[in-house]
């Protein structure tokens, strides 16, 4: 089975007290999570104190710059992360829209992360909902490839080797769903993720496409999580606002843990 991942992107939220309470509260329920990989993506200023207090916490940075060092005031390099975090979020829509990151910069950041032996979570998504209706898989694939979503995936991963592809996590985050309170339906997300996986076959190979975890992100909550967890093709979620609440974030993780256990039992039956 592919990895099941639930990652919490805290964005520009939390005090140090909030950060410790969230991580500690979630980790105390760790035995309930089965084999789900839980990743915290706090503001960078909290990475060190979290790691010092909670050595078992799996941490990621919300952003890095594409250079290792230099006159880049306010930026964070991959060299600074090695002893602290193992994951880096790259290409989130807010980095694209608010901070103007283009495809070339996202591609450079992705390569920098991979060359540093850190693991990127590459986010891609479309501005407006695609009209997939009841289209066949091949027609959905053609639609996605022609869309900004497909072009983003191609541009961000240009020049990657197969071995680099194998280290990645993809996060499908429809921009129209992020922060709106209106998540994509499980059926819609499953269809789009299926098309993205088919694109990975073409961009890398079958083995990479079979093994790469692809998450859904965009208004994920305890109420919408079961709709995504039921699909074997959706390997977890990238959670925003709900990851700031211990009970709700833990509930989402448990939802995916139960779904994973159920599928494992079905496959071994």
Secondary structure as GFF3:
##gff-version 3
##sequence-region A 1 269
A	DSSP	beta_strand	4	9	.	.	.	ID=ss1
A	DSSP	alpha_helix	16	27	.	.	.	ID=ss2
A	DSSP	three_ten_helix	30	33	.	.	.	ID=ss3
A	DSSP	beta_strand	36	41	.	.	.	ID=ss4
A	DSSP	three_ten_helix	44	46	.	.	.	ID=ss5
A	DSSP	alpha_helix	47	53	.	.	.	ID=ss6
A	DSSP	beta_strand	58	61	.	.	.	ID=ss7
A	DSSP	three_ten_helix	78	80	.	.	.	ID=ss8
A	DSSP	beta_strand	87	90	.	.	.	ID=ss9
A	DSSP	alpha_helix	93	97	.	.	.	ID=ss10
A	DSSP	alpha_helix	103	115	.	.	.	ID=ss11
A	DSSP	beta_strand	119	124	.	.	.	ID=ss12
A	DSSP	alpha_helix	137	146	.	.	.	ID=ss13
A	DSSP	alpha_helix	148	156	.	.	.	ID=ss14
A	DSSP	alpha_helix	162	165	.	.	.	ID=ss15
A	DSSP	beta_strand	169	173	.	.	.	ID=ss16
A	DSSP	alpha_helix	186	203	.	.	.	ID=ss17
A	DSSP	alpha_helix	206	211	.	.	.	ID=ss18
A	DSSP	beta_strand	213	217	.	.	.	ID=ss19
A	DSSP	alpha_helix	225	229	.	.	.	ID=ss20
A	DSSP	beta_strand	236	239	.	.	.	ID=ss21
A	DSSP	three_ten_helix	241	244	.	.	.	ID=ss22
A	DSSP	alpha_helix	246	268	.	.	.	ID=ss23
###
